[in-house]
Amino acid sequence: MKGDVLFFFEKHMDMLPVYEILESRILNEIENVRIKVQKSQITFYNKHLFACVSFMRVRKKKDCPPDYIVVTFGLSHKMESSRIDIATEPYPNRWTHHVLISSIEEIDDELMSWIEEAAGFASIK
């Protein structure tokens, strides 16, 4: 694990194993991925940014588990699912989706299908 990722999770170490599973699946299931660790998020790129991990609040504090990450991805359409906490359309036909993740089990095939779709969408922008 790189030092910058450890620094990013310094105050959220319980979520590091969840991130590691997500990162591993992204790198194994999507081609030509670059990762950039920033102060407020870890971003995943191919030709363009297609997903990121952050600690942003997407629910009221009382509705958030004690430990979580938020996975954000962009699609050409609004994805309908009870798992998606927020979906916004910042530009026509560009939807940003935020999903709160609090356990390894939530890094599942459904989430990965959305991220793979986002990677495909980003590669043709």
Order of alpha helices (4+ residues) and beta strands (2+ residues): alpha-alpha-beta-beta-beta-beta-beta-beta-alpha
